Amino acid sequence: MTVVGLLLLVMGAGLVVAEAHLPSHGALGVAGISALLAGAIFAIAGAGAGLAVAIPIAAVLAAAATAGLAFVASKTVTARRGAVRSGTEALIGRVGVLQSWSDAEGRVFVEGCLWRARPSWPEEAALHEGDRVVVERVSGLTLAVRPAEEWEVLS
């Protein structure tokens, strides 16, 4: 009985660790906590203690593992809700400076890189070198820009 309990404890700990590294959406964590609970009861009861001792100890162990799993899950949900911080999607709304411009296209310097740019709307006001612009869309490696308003430049 003690050997089965120890095996269940090791398997449960392994499942809880695997939950942190695999995208199982909690299934491995729940299975791991269940194995920890059963393993603790079997190991403690098999060592000679009664169920009156084994069950409370197993419940505390399961509660601690559940709290850890809930903490990791909450941090995962928080990380997924965060704003995009990299890639072309992060350029939308950024202010840049026109380096060169001719008629309907040019180059704009945004976030340390030089990008090809086009006006956001064909009827957009004339743009000139040195103007501040705001990125509205990204299409491939071309940015759609519009003139920046005063409040956007100040922020």
ABEGO torsion letter per residue (X at the ends): XAAAAAAAAAAAAAAAAAAAABBAGGAAAAAAAAAAAAAAAAAAAAAGBBAAAAAAAAAAAAAAAAAAAAAAAAAAAAAAABBBABEAAAABGBBBBBABBBGABBBBBBGGBBBBBBBABAABBBBBBGBBBBBABBBEABBBBBBBBAAAAAX
